[in-house]
Amino acid sequence: MPTVVRVLVLLATLVVASIAPAQDLRLDAARKEGKVVWYTLLALPSAEKVAKLFEAAYPGVKVEVHRTG
C-alpha cells in the first residue's frame, strides 16, 4: 500500500509541475491583451466583487463583467 501512495504523490507532483508553465503563458497573454471579458449569471454586485478580487490577484489584467440572463 505505501508504494501506491508514493506513486500517486509522484504523479500528482508531476501534474502540478507541468501546469505552472502553461499558466504563466496564459497570464502573460492576458496581461498583453489587458483584459478578460467574463459573462456570468451571478448578481452584478457579486460578480463585481469577484472581478475586483481577480484584478488584485493578477495585476495588469482588468475584468470586464457582462451579466447575462
WOZIMO-V40528 format. One record per residue. N is the residue number from 1. PHI is phi in whole degrees, 0 to 359 (999 if undefined). OMEGA is omega in whole degrees, 0 to 359 (NA if undefined). NEAR is the number of other ideal C-beta (glycine too) atoms within 12 Angstrom. Layout:
BEGIN
N:PHI:OMEGA:NEAR / N:PHI:OMEGA:NEAR
END
This chain:
BEGIN
1:999:179:7 / 2:301:179:8 / 3:295:179:9 / 4:298:179:10 / 5:297:179:11 / 6:298:179:12 / 7:296:179:13 / 8:296:178:14 / 9:296:178:14 / 10:298:179:14 / 11:297:179:14 / 12:298:178:14 / 13:297:179:14 / 14:295:179:13 / 15:296:180:13 / 16:297:181:14 / 17:295:181:13 / 18:279:181:13 / 19:282:186:14 / 20:304:180:14 / 21:297:179:12 / 22:295:179:14 / 23:295:178:15 / 24:298:179:14 / 25:296:179:13 / 26:294:180:17 / 27:294:177:20 / 28:298:179:15 / 29:295:179:17 / 30:294:178:24 / 31:295:179:18 / 32:295:179:12 / 33:288:174:15 / 34:98:180:16 / 35:204:174:20 / 36:237:176:25 / 37:261:184:16 / 38:242:175:25 / 39:263:187:14 / 40:215:173:23 / 41:260:179:13 / 42:298:173:18 / 43:301:186:13 / 44:304:178:17 / 45:300:179:13 / 46:293:180:16 / 47:297:179:23 / 48:293:176:20 / 49:295:179:17 / 50:297:180:21 / 51:299:179:27 / 52:295:177:18 / 53:296:178:13 / 54:298:180:24 / 55:297:177:23 / 56:290:181:14 / 57:284:183:15 / 58:232:180:23 / 59:302:180:12 / 60:94:178:19 / 61:239:178:25 / 62:270:178:20 / 63:248:176:26 / 64:256:185:19 / 65:267:173:26 / 66:237:178:18 / 67:273:179:18 / 68:244:175:12 / 69:88:NA:10
END
